[in-house]
Amino acid sequence: MSMKIAADERERSSSSKMEVKVREYDEERHKMEVEKLEKLCEVGQRGKPSLLTDLMGDPICRIRHFHLHLMLVAEYGEGEVVGVIRGCVKTVTKGNSSLHIKLAYILGLRVSPLHRRYGIGTKLVEHLEEWCKQKGANYAYMATDCTNEPSLNLFTKKCGYSKFRTLTMLVQPVHAHYKPISSKIAMLRLPARLAESMYNYIFANSEFYPKDIDAILSNKLNLGTFIAIPRKNIKKFDLKMGILPPSYAILSVWNTKEVFKLQLKGVSPLAHACCVGTRLLDEWMPWLRLPSFPDVFRPFGVYCLFGLHMEGKYGKQLMKGLCGLVHNMARDDGGCGAIVAELGLRDPVREAVPHWTKFSWAEDMWCIKNLDKKCEPSDWLTSKSSSPVIFVDPRDF
């Protein structure tokens, strides 16, 4: 009997694979089906709070800001969408050289809970990789929480990816009160052209630095690039002439709330009441500067920090001041609930970025695969990073 059941399972699995067709996303045909699928695939474990993602009615919006991008869906039976995947191709640095390579980024893989273990995820990845190769990509990478075993197993055991770099996701809630900023710090907003010039200099030897940084800095979702310097040194430097102060900090802000929003569901009534209580208390008595919990029980947006760098004796204080500035910007933007920065484990900036440990991810795993068989085996995959800095493209969020 057990042998017959096993045979039936294999036949059903094989039949399901044959009936699944991978197609390019068509808005008129697939939009509602994809939205339905996204809601089924909540982030969270059974019995624990779930973080829901709302793509603002545009499932392809997360990759639209890349010049080369594609979204695929897996259809089962009479056109039911049971899987989705997104991808893009960009040109980035490998680190420790001025050479650039074409890199594919794979994200947003979702498979319906009722249709898992039938090879749908693998099929979607393979189809997307083929498109990436056609666009000239040398490598492909994906990112996931190191505790997400199903995702890691799919990519590393079935799709040939290797664990590559580990990053930390730092999350700072937006409180009801303003962050104080020292009067000894001067903060300037840089024009996009000047910010591009500085970033090209600062991140020339980092990993994953995008060649089209100009497109990022001029994008409408970029809220600006800011530099902080000691006020006493404000007359002793000229950025246009390339004269920098001995101490400074710089970062840019990306507004993801215009792309997608998050919402926390599944918390207990007591936890919900406590969180609301801290918020109300902070609003009524802001001078206490309580670490209030933001309103994450309704859809909220996120500001992402990128291009973070600091120099000199006062670098940490200046970076903290910049983070305070961004917090106050987010506080004035009623729809923003958190500020996020993703940094390499060895990046010295990590020590200066304010965050809540319970909200942050200690290890965000990046896995990579060589798509170009002509590349030597001793290339990027096997080499150790010579730079502690990994540039995180804000479009990847």
N, C-alpha and C positions, 0 to 999 in steps of 0.2 A: 504493500500500500504506500509506504514512504517513498519508494522508487517512482511510483506513478505520480505522486504529488510533486516530487522534484522535477519530473519530466514535464508535467503540466506548467510548473512555474517557469521553466526554461522556454517552453513554447510560448507562454503568455508574454514573457520578457522580449523574446525575439520578434513576436508579432507587433508588440508596442513600438519597438525600435523602427520597424518597417513603416509603420503608419505615421510616424512623426516626421514632419517636413520643416526644414529650416528656411525661412524667408526673410528678406529685408523688411524692416518695419515700414508699414504704410499707415499714416495717421488716420485716414478715414476708416480703414478697415480694422485696425488693431488697437486704437487708442483706448477704448473702453475696456477691452479685454486685458490689456496690459495694466491698466489702473486697478482692475479687479485682482489680478495676480499679485501686484505689489502689496495690496492690503492683506492678502493671505500670508505673505512672507514677512511677518513681523520680526523685528530684531529683539530677541529675548528668549528666555527659556520658560518652559511650562511652570506655572506657579510663581513666576517672577515678573516684575514690571517689564513692559515692552516699550521700545522706542519706535514710534511710527514715523515714516517718512512720507511727506506729501510733496510730490513733484510739481505742484502748482498747475496741474492740468496739462503739462507738457512732458511726457515721459522721456523725450530726447534732449531735454534742456541741459542736462548735466554734461553733455559732450558737444553741444552746439558751438561752444567757443573755441573748439579746435578746428583748424582748417580741414584736416582729414579725419572724418569720424563716420561711424557706422553703428546701427542698432539692428539686431537680429531677433526674430521671434521663432519659437518652435510651436508648430500647430499639430494638434492631435485630432483624429477623427474628422468631424465636420467643421474644422476651422477653429477649434477651441485652443486658445493660447495657453500653453502649459510651461513655457520657459521663455526667458528673455536674457539678452546679454548686450552690453555696450562696449565700444572700443574706439580708440583713436590712435593716430600716429603722429609723433613729434620728433624734433631733432634736439638732442641734449649732449652735454659733456659727459665723458667717462671718468673724469677726475685725473689730476696729475698730468694733464696734457691739454693742448688747445684743440685736439681732435674732437669731432662731433660724430655721433652715430644716430641712425634712425631707430627710434624706440616706440614700441606699441604699448599702450596701457589698456588693460582689460578690467572692466568694472561692471557693477550692477548685475551680476549673474544671479538669476532667480529661477527656481524650478518649483512648480506647484507641489505642495506637500502630498497630494494624492497621486502624483506621477513620478515620484523619486525612485531611485535605484533601477531605472530603466535605461540609463546611459544618455539621458537627454542633456544633462550638463556637459558631458564630454563632447557630445555632438555639436553643441553650440560653440564650445571653445575651439574645436577643430575648424569649424567653418569660419569663425572670426580670425583665427590665426592665418588661414589661407588668404583671406582678404588683406591682412597686414603684410604678408609676404609680397603680394602683388603691388602693394604701395611702397615696397622697398625697405620694410622694417628689418633690422638686423637682430633685434631682441624683442621679447615681450615680457611685461611684468604685471603683477597684480599685488594687491595689498589686502591683508585681513588681520583681525585680532589673532594673536598666537593661540588663544583658547578655542578658536573656531576650527575644531578638528575635521568636520565634514568638508569644509572648503579647502583646508590644507591637504587633506588626503586626496581630494579630487585633482588638485593641481600638481602635487608632488608625486603621487603614486600612479596616477592614470594619465596625466598630461605631460609629464616629463619636466616639470619646473623644479628648481632648486632654491632652498632658502638662501637669501642673499644678504639683505640688510635688515636691521631691527631699529625701529624708531619709537619715540615716545610721543603720545598725544597728550598735550597739556590743556586742560579745560578750566577756565575761570568764569564762574557765574557772574552775571551782571546784577549788582545789588541796587537797592532803591536809593542809596546815597551816593554822592560823588566821591571820587578818590582825590585826596589832596595831592597837589603837585608843588614841589619846592619852587620858590621864587628864584632860586639860584640856577634853575635850568631854563635855557632858551630852546624853544621848539619851533622848527620851520617846516613848512610844507614845500617839497621839492617839485619843480616842473618835471613832467614825464621824461623829457630828453636828458635832463641832468641826473635823474634817478637811474635811467638806463645806463648812462656812462659810469656812474658809481658802482652799480651792480656788476657790470662787465669787468670792472677792476677787482671788486671784492670776491666774486664767485668764479673767477676764471678757472681755478683748479679744483672746484668742488664737483660733486657728482650730481647728475640729473638737472644741471642748469640749462634751461630751455634757450634755444637760439632765438626764438621769437619773443624774447622778453619785452620788446617794444609793444607787441600786440597785447600783452597782459597789462602793462602799465597804462596803456591808452584805452583799455576796455572800460565800459561804463560801470561794471561791477567793482572796479578798483576805486576805493574811496580816497586814495592818495598815498604818497610816500612821505614819511616824516623823519626828520633828523633832530636829535637832541644833543646839545652841547652845553658846557658850563657857560653861564651868562658872562662871566668875566673874560671869556675867550672869544666872544662873538665878533670882535673887531680884528681878530688876529688870524682870520682865515678867509679864503675866497674859493668857493667850490667851483666857480667857472674857470678859475686858473689852476684848479687841481690842488689847492693848498688846504689841507685838512688840519683840524685841531688835534692836539695830542690825545684827547679823549672825546669820543662821540658814540652815539648809538643810532641805528637806522632800522626802519621796518616799513612794510606796506600793509594795507588793510583791504581785504576782499569781502564783499557783501554777498554771502550766499543766501541771505533771506529773500533775495529776488529770484532765486533759482528753485530752492526747496525749503520746506519748513519741517520741523520735528515736533513731536508731541509724546509725552510720557503717559502711559496708561497702565492700569493694573496694580497701582499702589493701594495700600490699606487706607480706610477712612481716617484712622488715627495719624498715619504718616502724612496724609494730605492736609489734615487740619494743622499739624505742627508746622509744616512748610508754609502754609498760608499765614499762620500766626507770626512767624518771623518776618515775613514780608510786610504785614500790616504794622508791626512794631517798628520796623525800620523806616517805614513811610511816615509814621506819626512822630518818631523821635530820631531823625536822621543824624543828629549830633552825636549819638552813641556809636555810630558806625558799626552796627551789628553785622555779622556775616549772614545776611538774609538769603533765603532760598528763592531763586527766581520763579516766576509763574511758568513752569514747564508743563502744566496740565492742560494748557491750551496751545495751539500751534505757535511756535516761536522760531525765530531765525537765528543765525550764527554769523559772527564776524570771524574770518580766518586771518591770522597774521602770517606773513611770508616775507622772505628777504631779510630776516633778522640778523643783525651783526652789531658787535660792539668792540670798541678799541680803548685802550688806555686805562689809567688808574681809576677813573670815575665811570668806566663803561657800565658796570652793573647798576649803579644808581641811575644813570641816564636811561638805560633800558627799562628799568622799573617805572621811571617817569613816563616814558613813551607808552607803556602798557596801561598806565593810569589814564593817559590822554585818550587812548582807544576805548577804555572802559567808560569814560564819561561821554564819549561819542555814542556808544552803544546804549548808555543809560538814557540819553535824549531821544534815541530811536526806540519808540515803544515796542516794536516787534522783535527786538533782539534780546535773547535770553542768555547767551554765553559767548565767550571769546575763546578761540581754539588756535593752538600753535603746534605743529608737528615738527620735531627736531631729531637729529641723530643722537644716539646715546652718548657720543663723545663730544658733542657740540657744547662749548663753554657757555653759550647763551642760555642753555637749560636752567642754570643756576639763578638766572635773573628774572625769569618769566613767572609771574604770580599764577598759582593754580591751586585747585582743590584736589588732593590726592585721590579721594574716593570717586571723583568724577573723571579722573584721567586714566589713560591706558598705559600701563607700564611697558608693554611690548606690542608694537604694531609690526607685523611681519611682512616684508616685501619678498616675493618669490620671483625668480627670473628664468627665462628660457632662451637658448640660442636658436633663432629661427633661420640663420644663415649658416649652412654647413661648410661654407668656405672659410669661416673664421677659425683661427688657430685655437686649439684647446687651452692654450695658456693665456687667453685673453681675459676679458672683463670678469667672466664667471669665476675664475680661479684666483684672480689677483686680489690682494688686500687693499682696502681703500687707504690712500696716502693722505687724504684729507678727512678731518673729523666732521666736515660740513656736508650735509645732503640737502640740496635745494628742493623744497617741496612745492610743486606747481599748484597754485590755488585752484586751478581748473580741475584738479584731480578730486577735490572734495565732493 
